[in-house]
Structures are given as structure tokens and as C-alpha cells.
């Protein structure tokens, strides 16, 4: 398959996936893209993109019928990425353009991941097929969320770090600050790694990029920081509970808000254990899939469409299955079961448990694979030791 045909296949496939899933999620008014569209138009007109009344007014004019508007909850350094939408006069044209750009970013991220983990170029189509069977990809393209951009940031970090371009790796990682809660364990691991290596280039690259992006946002909206802070302190953050914490807090109503952050505690404990176990053999390509998956699973907030970033461990598993024929059927069955299970739970119980199911499935596979690999190493060691005894005895007897 040539690069041109691969590109055409992925773009057409992702567009079809987005259109198909949009039909399934017809109950989501205007989809999430409306928040980026309206925020961008407020920015271009020098208005507050974090204003609940202003966003509500624009969205209602477009047919929004919910009691609360959809708000951009990302920090101000994300705003430069949506500003171009403010110059589109056609909502439909902006939506199609966004879909095409998202598909292109997914193609690039998937392709780089496949190469990063040692997949053969001639089998790159497998990565495309795997992405097409990963439920968060469908959900993300249907509602036009920013997860492809986040995936590109995390893949860029891995790709550049593996090649020793640490400053640029930090620049790529800065993109994930658009939704920092999803990557809190990744950022903590970066701090631990930087301190242990006495290497600050990743942190410096990330910090400088965030400052530049924030500066660009403040040039257009000088009050963006205070406006964002006001929104973050409002009750709006409790309107849409999500993720594992959302499942807990929903069980206790308004009194359960602190439980939104409860899953972060086991996440921090896991990172402390994982870092202590692997700190001396830390390679980001090998360790990030576990840290990233646990970070997403235990994040205070998150939705199924955010889990597009979990293509990092999923593509790693796909590459591994091409090398180990004995796990291909089980890996394929796991992928299909994850898709069906996630979709079924979302349709029946909503997005919060749906996200938890998908991330838990990825964690479960990683744990199972690690235990299987450990068991195989023990078996091989035992077999080698058993085979060495007769040889030693023969040498001893020959010397006698």
C-alpha cells in the first residue's frame, strides 16, 4: 500500500466513521464542536470566550436547547489553536475542515507510533485498521473534540525524545496542557525523570512553548487568565461530571463533589511504585503507555473521546501482535470486545462509565501481558537451568 493510498484510506475511513457515529449520537445537540466555534468567534470579536452568558447567547442562536452552554474548559494557552475558526462564516465548512485536519493528525500520529514501536512499513495498514476499531476514535470524530491534537503532542514527545531532541520533545508535550488533568501522571513522571537525570531540556521546552501560546492568547484577550479562573471557580465544573470520579460523585449527588478527585490517589500511588521499580531502566517508549493509561483512567475529568490518546498503548500492542502470532487472535478479540463494551456502556449508562470501561480494558490488557511475559521469563529460566544440569554432570564425569 503506497503512502498516497494509505492517506486516502485513512481520511475516507475516519470521515465515514465520524459520519456514522454522528448518527448514533444524534442526541448530542450540535456536538462539542459548537464550543470551539462560539469561543473562537467571541475571541475574534474581542469578547470573553469563558463567559457563560455570551457563549449561551451564541449557541442558542444556532439551535442549542440545553440549559447550560458547552464551554471551553481548557486553559488560555489552548485558545490560539481555535482562533482560526473565528474567521469561518460557515459553520458547516468549519466543521468539515476540522474533521479533515483531525483525520490528518490521527494519520500522522498513528503512522509515527507504528514506526516508533518497530512496525513494518508494509503492515502500516494494520495500525489504520486498529484505530478504526478503537471506539474513542469514532466518538471523537463524531463530536469533533481535540483528542487528535493531544495525541499528536504525546506522540511528538515520544518521537523526539527517542531521537535525543529533548527541548523539542518538551515543546510537543506542551500541547497536552490543553487538558492537563488527563496527563497529570505523565507530567509528574517527566519531573521525576528530569530530576533524576539532572536534565531540564524537556521542562524548559514545555515551559517556553506554554508561555508563547499563552502570550498569543493574551495579545487577543488580555483578561483571558482571570476569565478562565472565574469559570474554573464557578459551579459550571460540576455540571458535567465525568470519568471514574464522575461515577463516584454521581452516586452521592451534590455532596459527592470531592469524590471527583478520589481516583487520583491510587493513580499517584501507582506512579510512585512504577517509578521506583523502573527508574533505573526508564525508557519513555516502553514506560509511557502504562503511565499514560493510568493517568487517563484516574483523571479527575475525562470523556470517551479523550481516550484517543490511548492509541499509544493500543498501537504498541498491535505491533507486538505482528511479532507474536500466538497472541494475534486474543489481541484482536480484546480490541473488538473493548469497542463493543465501550459503546454498549455509553449508550446504556452514559459517557462517564463508558470512559472508565475503555481505559480499564487497556489497563487490564497491559497487566495481563506483563504477567504473561514475566511467567514466560520464569519458565525459560527454569528450562535453561534444567538443561544445564546434565551438561555440567557430563563435564564433571568426563574429568573423572
C-alpha positions as MATLAB code, in Angstrom:
seq = 'XXXXXXXXXXXXXXXXXXXXXXXXXXXXXXXXXXXXXXXXXXXXXXXXXXXXXXXXXXXXXXXXXXXXXXXXXXXXXXXXXXXXXXXXXXXXXXXXXXXXXXXXXXXXXXXXXXXXXXXXXXXXXXXXXXXXXXXXXXXXXXXXXXXXXXXXXXXXXXXXXXXXXXXXXXXXXXXXXXXXXXXXXXXXXXXXXXXXXXXXXXXXXXXXXXXXXXXXXXXXXXXXXXXXXXXXXXXXXXXXXXXXXXXXXXXXXXXXXXXXXXXXXXXXXXXXXXXXXXXXXXXXXXXXXXXXXXXXXXXXXXXXXXXXXXXXXXXXXXXXXXXXXXXXXXXXXXXXXXXXXXXXXXXXXXXXXXXXXXXXXXXXXXXXXXXXXXXXXXXXXXXXXXXXXXXXXXXXXXXX';
ca = [
       0.000    0.000    0.000;
       1.521    3.321   -1.065;
       1.634    6.392    1.131;
      -0.902    8.120   -1.100;
      -3.406    5.267   -0.893;
      -2.825    4.989    2.835;
      -3.580    8.677    3.284;
      -6.725    8.411    1.166;
      -7.860    5.317    3.081;
      -7.401    6.886    6.486;
      -9.093   10.164    5.558;
     -12.063    8.396    3.964;
     -12.245    5.868    6.777;
     -12.161    8.483    9.520;
     -14.694   10.657    7.715;
     -17.029    7.679    7.329;
     -16.501    6.766   10.986;
     -17.292   10.304   12.063;
     -20.429   10.469    9.913;
     -21.619    7.062   11.088;
     -21.093    7.793   14.739;
     -22.782   11.165   14.373;
     -25.942    9.228   13.508;
     -25.577    7.097   16.618;
     -25.041   10.156   18.797;
     -27.850   12.193   17.315;
     -28.915   13.166   20.844;
     -25.810   15.374   21.288;
     -27.041   18.816   20.094;
     -24.624   20.341   17.590;
     -21.853   18.202   19.080;
     -18.901   19.553   21.054;
     -17.553   21.472   18.089;
     -20.032   24.251   18.870;
     -17.974   25.248   21.924;
     -14.848   25.847   19.843;
     -16.802   27.640   17.134;
     -18.520   30.063   19.513;
     -15.413   30.646   21.647;
     -13.389   31.470   18.520;
     -15.970   33.996   17.324;
     -16.020   35.658   20.735;
     -12.232   35.891   20.666;
     -12.133   37.408   17.187;
     -14.663   39.993   18.349;
     -12.601   40.750   21.475;
     -15.136   39.227   23.851;
     -14.804   36.807   26.761;
     -14.566   33.178   25.492;
     -15.087   31.916   29.055;
     -18.330   33.841   29.593;
     -21.329   31.605   30.280;
     -23.918   34.223   29.139;
     -22.009   35.139   25.964;
     -21.465   31.503   24.961;
     -25.085   30.662   25.749;
     -26.356   33.503   23.594;
     -24.350   32.428   20.549;
     -25.146   28.744   20.956;
     -28.867   29.327   21.409;
     -28.854   31.315   18.181;
     -27.508   28.180   16.494;
     -30.219   25.957   17.940;
     -28.700   24.923   21.263;
     -31.523   23.816   23.579;
     -29.720   22.582   26.693;
     -29.970   24.555   29.981;
     -26.200   25.123   30.065;
     -23.852   26.069   27.226;
     -20.896   23.940   26.220;
     -17.797   25.748   27.471;
     -14.139   25.539   26.535;
     -12.586   24.385   29.813;
      -9.010   24.311   28.508;
      -6.553   26.911   29.873;
      -5.873   30.075   27.814;
      -2.745   28.625   26.167;
      -5.121   26.456   24.122;
      -7.020   29.412   22.648;
      -4.557   30.090   19.767;
      -5.470   26.697   18.307;
      -9.152   27.651   17.890;
      -8.763   31.287   16.819;
      -8.752   30.398   13.064;
     -12.313   29.088   13.455;
     -13.418   32.631   14.185;
     -12.757   33.597   10.567;
     -15.091   30.949    9.139;
     -18.508   32.342    8.267;
     -19.912   28.895    7.526;
     -20.321   26.542   10.484;
     -20.619   23.555    8.125;
     -17.399   24.448    6.294;
     -15.558   24.887    9.590;
     -16.869   21.519   10.807;
     -15.723   19.692    7.657;
     -12.329   21.412    7.768;
     -11.942   20.438   11.424;
     -12.799   16.828   10.566;
     -10.208   16.694    7.783;
      -7.496   18.203    9.975;
      -8.381   15.786   12.783;
      -8.144   12.827   10.391;
      -4.759   14.061    9.141;
      -3.444   14.413   12.695;
      -4.665   10.913   13.501;
      -2.940    9.565   10.386;
       0.326   11.211   11.332;
       0.147   10.101   14.958;
      -0.773    6.508   14.084;
       1.966    6.292   11.443;
       4.647    7.600   13.801;
       3.528    5.267   16.591;
       3.677    2.278   14.254;
       7.244    3.162   13.264;
       8.254    4.067   16.820;
       7.356    0.624   18.129;
       9.073   -1.157   15.247;
       6.168   -1.989   12.962;
       6.979   -2.845    9.351;
       6.100   -0.150    6.838;
       4.348   -2.682    4.632;
       1.989   -3.507    7.505;
       1.077    0.032    8.481;
      -2.454   -0.686    7.287;
      -2.868   -2.782   10.445;
      -2.463    0.367   12.557;
      -5.175    2.065   10.494;
      -7.498   -0.886   10.980;
      -6.811   -0.975   14.717;
      -7.574    2.748   15.024;
     -10.806    2.194   13.131;
     -11.809   -0.466   15.689;
     -10.953    1.681   18.691;
     -14.183    3.184   19.966;
     -12.786    6.557   21.229;
     -11.713    7.404   17.670;
     -15.311    7.112   16.475;
     -16.647    9.120   19.389;
     -14.027   11.844   18.984;
     -14.599   12.357   15.267;
     -18.354   12.340   15.762;
     -18.337   15.184   18.291;
     -15.255   16.966   16.884;
     -13.138   17.036   20.013;
      -9.429   17.894   20.271;
      -8.027   14.465   21.171;
      -6.179   14.097   17.805;
      -4.205   17.232   18.712;
      -3.434   15.789   22.152;
      -2.349   12.513   20.543;
      -0.027   14.413   18.225;
       1.514   16.135   21.241;
       2.204   12.911   23.129;
       3.467   11.112   20.007;
       5.702   14.082   19.166;
       7.155   13.897   22.666;
       7.938   10.179   22.283;
       9.325   10.528   18.772;
      11.584   13.480   19.537;
      12.752   12.176   22.921;
      13.709    8.837   21.365;
      15.967   10.753   18.954;
      17.542   12.903   21.651;
      15.776   16.158   20.770;
      14.748   16.809   24.356;
      13.922   20.511   24.078;
      11.664   19.890   21.084;
      10.151   16.908   22.889;
       9.133   19.296   25.653;
       7.636   21.653   23.071;
       5.478   18.813   21.768;
       4.485   17.747   25.274;
       3.252   21.279   25.962;
       0.303   20.603   23.651;
      -1.106   18.236   26.265;
      -1.533   21.186   28.632;
      -4.775   21.866   26.753;
      -6.238   19.157   29.007;
      -3.630   18.846   31.779;
      -5.839   16.737   34.057;
      -5.635   13.834   31.599;
      -1.830   13.809   31.691;
      -1.129   14.617   35.347;
       0.820   11.383   35.918;
       2.799   11.919   32.695;
       3.848   15.395   33.811;
       4.807   14.105   37.268;
       6.860   11.343   35.652;
       8.606   13.946   33.474;
       9.503   15.929   36.594;
      10.834   12.801   38.354;
      12.802   11.754   35.267;
      14.233   15.241   34.752;
      15.309   15.449   38.406;
      16.921   12.008   38.400;
      18.764   12.708   35.129;
      19.510   16.322   36.054;
      18.141   17.126   32.610;
      15.921   20.180   32.239;
      15.559   20.493   28.478;
      12.156   18.786   28.339;
      10.750   21.011   31.073;
      12.319   24.104   29.508;
      10.869   23.292   26.086;
       7.413   22.685   27.540;
       7.537   25.815   29.689;
       8.668   28.087   26.860;
       6.011   26.743   24.484;
       3.247   27.275   27.044;
       4.471   30.820   27.670;
       4.493   31.594   23.940;
       0.991   30.162   23.435;
      -0.295   31.994   26.490;
       1.271   35.211   25.245;
      -0.505   34.802   21.929;
      -3.831   34.338   23.723;
      -3.258   37.379   25.927;
      -2.499   39.559   22.910;
      -6.051   38.956   21.720;
      -7.733   38.725   25.125;
      -5.641   40.403   27.867;
      -8.078   39.232   30.562;
      -8.043   35.564   29.496;
      -6.345   34.328   32.670;
      -8.782   36.000   35.049;
     -11.721   34.949   32.873;
     -10.576   31.330   32.912;
     -10.020   31.412   36.671;
     -13.546   32.745   37.212;
     -15.016   29.935   35.116;
     -12.941   27.284   36.912;
     -14.199   28.547   40.280;
     -17.836   28.586   39.201;
     -20.348   25.791   39.670;
     -20.129   25.015   35.962;
     -17.378   22.468   36.572;
     -19.919   20.279   38.395;
     -22.483   20.343   35.591;
     -20.845   17.587   33.568;
     -19.246   15.048   35.918;
     -17.194   12.509   34.026;
     -14.626    9.759   34.253;
     -14.139    7.375   37.171;
     -14.535   10.264   39.612;
     -17.784   11.213   37.907;
     -19.158    7.743   38.534;
     -18.350    8.069   42.247;
     -19.619   11.626   42.688;
     -22.878   10.873   40.859;
     -23.701    8.275   43.478;
     -23.734   10.930   46.214;
     -25.216   13.909   44.373;
     -24.026   17.391   45.323;
     -22.287   16.062   48.445;
     -20.052   13.837   46.360;
     -18.063   16.530   44.561;
     -14.771   15.751   46.375;
     -15.046   12.174   45.106;
     -14.443   13.548   41.602;
     -10.754   13.647   42.530;
     -10.640   10.415   44.571;
      -9.275    8.206   41.721;
      -6.166   10.389   41.572;
      -4.921    8.923   44.869;
      -4.456    5.359   43.585;
      -3.019    6.896   40.417;
      -0.328    8.674   42.414;
       0.389    5.531   44.426;
       0.750    3.529   41.216;
       3.167    6.056   39.739;
       5.299    6.027   42.901;
       5.539    2.226   42.743;
       6.112    2.106   38.982;
       8.788    4.786   39.093;
      10.617    3.073   41.963;
      10.547   -0.247   40.109;
      11.724    1.035   36.714;
      13.607    4.261   37.387;
      16.988    2.691   36.548;
      15.749    1.289   33.230;
      13.404    4.115   32.269;
      12.791    4.418   28.557;
       9.869    6.616   27.635;
       8.873    4.483   24.664;
       8.382    1.489   26.959;
       7.099    3.190   30.133;
       4.789    5.894   28.799;
       1.974    3.532   27.688;
       1.402    2.352   31.271;
       1.762    5.806   32.859;
      -0.477    7.419   30.233;
      -3.196    4.786   30.566;
      -3.279    5.028   34.349;
      -3.304    8.828   34.112;
      -6.351    8.781   31.832;
      -8.148    6.150   33.915;
      -7.666    8.004   37.213;
      -8.050   11.572   35.881;
     -10.479   13.813   37.732;
     -12.295   14.507   34.464;
     -12.405   12.777   31.132;
     -14.661   11.516   28.372;
     -14.509    8.599   25.946;
     -13.360   10.882   23.118;
     -10.318   11.875   25.209;
      -9.147    8.273   25.133;
      -7.902    8.633   21.572;
      -4.534    9.228   23.287;
      -4.671    5.590   24.394;
      -3.808    4.684   20.815;
      -0.249    4.825   22.185;
      -0.589    1.533   24.113;
      -3.081    0.120   21.593;
      -0.706    0.570   18.630;
       2.131   -0.821   20.753;
       0.003   -3.927   21.354;
      -0.798   -4.136   17.633;
       2.894   -4.083   16.699;
       3.618   -6.739   19.305;
       0.893   -8.972   17.869;
       2.571   -8.893   14.444;
       5.713  -10.327   16.046;
       3.970  -12.913   18.220;
       1.474  -14.958   16.200;
       0.281  -16.721   19.350;
      -1.355  -13.544   20.699;
      -2.927  -12.237   17.486;
      -6.335  -13.820   17.994;
      -6.559  -12.823   21.645;
      -5.433   -9.250   20.870;
      -7.989   -8.926   18.052;
     -10.735  -10.337   20.278;
      -9.767   -7.901   23.032;
      -9.911   -4.946   20.644;
     -13.360   -5.889   19.326;
     -14.658   -6.588   22.839;
     -13.355   -3.208   24.024;
     -15.158   -1.465   21.169;
     -18.454   -3.257   21.770;
     -18.249   -2.952   25.537;
     -17.423    0.752   25.496;
     -20.179    1.572   23.014;
     -22.752   -0.504   24.894;
     -21.935    1.106   28.249;
     -22.008    4.626   26.792;
     -25.385    4.069   25.174;
     -26.830    2.471   28.303;
     -25.184    4.361   31.177;
     -23.546    7.465   29.680;
     -20.071    8.777   28.968;
     -18.572    8.640   32.485;
     -18.771    4.844   32.924;
     -18.052    4.417   29.214;
     -14.691    6.079   29.610;
     -13.918    4.007   32.689;
     -14.677    0.759   30.843;
     -12.441    1.584   27.868;
      -9.440    2.688   29.945;
      -9.895   -0.282   32.297;
      -9.789   -2.650   29.319;
      -6.465   -1.169   28.192;
      -5.042   -1.363   31.722;
      -6.267   -4.945   32.007;
      -4.542   -5.994   28.791;
      -1.267   -4.310   29.797;
      -1.325   -6.084   33.173;
      -2.184   -9.432   31.587;
       0.574   -9.034   29.001;
       3.129   -8.078   31.663;
       2.191  -11.098   33.803;
       2.394  -13.397   30.778;
       5.823  -12.043   29.852;
       7.028  -12.479   33.433;
       5.715  -16.052   33.522;
       7.458  -16.824   30.236;
      10.760  -15.469   31.564;
      10.489  -17.621   34.685;
       9.656  -20.695   32.582;
      12.570  -20.041   30.214;
      14.959  -19.537   33.119;
      13.792  -22.775   34.714;
      14.075  -24.668   31.423;
      17.598  -23.377   30.848;
      18.668  -24.305   34.353;
      17.211  -27.795   33.948;
      19.049  -28.237   30.675;
      22.332  -27.033   32.153;
      22.466  -29.665   34.909;
      23.005  -32.721   32.715;
      25.674  -30.871   30.758;
      27.521  -29.982   33.963;
      27.272  -33.549   35.184;
      28.670  -34.849   31.891;
      31.619  -32.470   32.081;
      32.315  -33.494   35.678;
      32.196  -37.186   34.850;
      34.459  -36.780   31.819;
      37.055  -35.117   34.005;
      36.955  -38.012   36.438;
];
